[in-house]
């Protein structure tokens, strides 16, 4: 014959039976504050940099590195910036000189 449950065991069973109210955070997937590639704010920031890299742009404008890479690639195709050096992991750009 089983004995009485201890107070701790009784509290645990009551806690397990009571529905828990959990605060769920909304997950926002893929949400990024996009910045225009031709914005004067971005160009002014790049003028102050010696070497423009995607991580530097991402940290300065609170972007994902992948978004910063896309912005810099777009500026490179337009001729605003020029690719100076690259490896598999990093690309280094500089502003193209106006002729």
N, C-alpha and C positions, 0 to 999 in steps of 0.2 A: 504494500500500500504506500503510495507516494505521500511524502510529507508536505507541509505547507511551503509555499514559495516565499523566498526572502523578499524583503522590501525592494531591493535593487532589481530583482527579477520582475516583480510586479510593475515597477516603474518603467522598465524597458518594454514590457508588453504593451503598456498603455501608450508609451511614446510611439511604438511601432504601429499601433492601431490608429492613432490620431493622424489626420492628414497634415502633412508638412506644407507650409506656405513658403514657396521658394520664389525669390525674385529672379526672373530670367532677364538677362540682358539681350537686347536686340542685336543680332549679328548683321553687320553690314559688310557684305562681301563685294570686293572690287570697287568700293567707293573711294574715289580719289579727287582731291581738289585740283582739277586740271588748270594748268596755266598756259596761256597762249604763247606759242613759240616766238611770235613777233612782238611780245609785250616790251615796252621800254624798261620796265622794272627788271626783267630778265637780262636784257642787253646791258643795262647799267651795272648789274652785278657781275656780269662776265668781263666787263672792261676793267674791273678792279682786280680780277684774278690773273695770276701769271699763267697758270695752266687750268684749263676748264676740263673737269672730269665729271662723269655721271654721279659718283657719290658726293662730290662737292655741291653740285646743283641740287641733288636730292635732299641733303641735309640743310641747305640754306633755305629752300622753299617748302620743306616738309612734304616731300613727294616720295613715292617709291622709286627705287633706282631704275626699275624697268621703264617707268614713265619718263624719267630724266634721260635715259638712253634714247628713247623715241624722239624726244624733243631735240636732242643734240644731233641725231641722225637727220632729222628734218631740216635743221639749220645748216647742216653740212651739205645737203643736196641743193639748198637754195644759194649756197655760197657765202653765207654770213660768217660761218666759222670754217676752219680748215683742220683736217686731221693731221696731227704732227707725228704721233707714235701710237702703236697699239700692240697689245698682246692678246692672248686668248681671254684674259680676265679684265683688262682695262684698256680704255681708249682715252687718249689725251688730245684735246683740241686747243686751238688758239683762235683769236679773232682774225679774220681775214683783213688784210690792209686795203683800205679804200683807195682806188686808183683815180 
